[in-house]
């Protein structure tokens, strides 16, 4: 559900900004967007229902593969829903392409960024299909290889390029970074991902039996992927501090701060905590312990979730009437989401991961995952401490939902009053 939610915000942003950048809305674009929205609802509800039915063993093995649960993390939806999602991504790519083509023909200063945005959109549309290369009876090592093409190349690589391009475009339009910096950052990012993205995937293949040298190369190149987005976020934050007195910067302060949070968690969650478990010696001792969800939580929501919220708020800020925009709840949402994520990472996942790592090195990996270790009083205490971070995080989610509900109701009331005045 989290992946679907994040993907929806990104796909919606692409559909919103492509015609905005080109200055023209293609014919029948509304029909295509509505069709894609209906297909998305069908895939989400159908796949979630199918996965539950598969786990409850209502399907036989053949039906479970097609409509239930394939059994692979991030590629767990049934093959029918997987094909439907891939078809929806191709439809999204077609809608973005026909909307952005006019902008690509103009000789604007940010043309390089637009091309990277467009090419990353193509990669997002096509590379999800890598998950279709594994079948029901594919050997586990080969299935893991193609699964990580989806998880790493599709999510961690091309989504990173897409994120860098989108944030760069937004910051250039807001005047927070120079066009030259944006062009340099996205070209730098694309170079890193094209040169090292495929090699970086290899650090995931520890359990597929690849040699140590291959894992080491993969870990080294994967660590470089966080650099471009962090550089853009750093420059944007510095310029935001210098210009924070400007009215237009204040109007977009919370989307901008969510983008800055994206760059921060990209450095900490994807960079520091990711490299913590990537080198061969780390994979040998701590891969699959609580150090893995430490990286997963802070990278998935810290980077992609915060970015999704920033994109959502940017689109809504441009769509909503200024009189309906009350961002007091956004302060609570920003502080609670970031504070809760930090709390659950630092009070539970990291301490347990460290204790498991010590146990793995001294006693053995088996012991670090055993009931004898997991049911120690100190582990129970640390697990219960996570409730603090989870509650704070949940309050941030409710604050964001409350802001969106208040904005929607205010906009509806504003439109109703305008219609009454016209009549």
Secondary structure, DSSP 8 states (H G I E B T S, - for coil): -HHHHHHHHHHHHHHHHHHHHHT---TTHHHHHHHHHHHHHHHHHHHHHHHHHHHTT-S-HHHHHHHSB-S-TTS-B-HHHHHHHHHHHHHHHHHHHHHHHHHHTS--TTHHHHHHHHHHHHHHHHHGGGGGG--TT--HHHHHHHHHIIIIIIIIIIHHHHHHHHHHHHHHHHTSS-HHHHHHHHHHHHHHHHHHHHHHHGGGGGGGT--HHHHHHHHHHHHGGGHHHHHHHHHHHHHHHHHTTSHHHHHTHHHHHHHHHHHHHIIIIIIIHHHHHHSHHHHHHHTTSHHHHHHHHHHIIIIIIHHHHHHHHHHHHHHS-GGG--THHHHHHHHHHHHHHHHHIIIIIHHHHHHHHHHHHHT-HHHHTSHHHHTSHHHHHHHHHHHHHHHHHHHHHHHHHHHHHHHHHHHHHHHHHHHHHH-
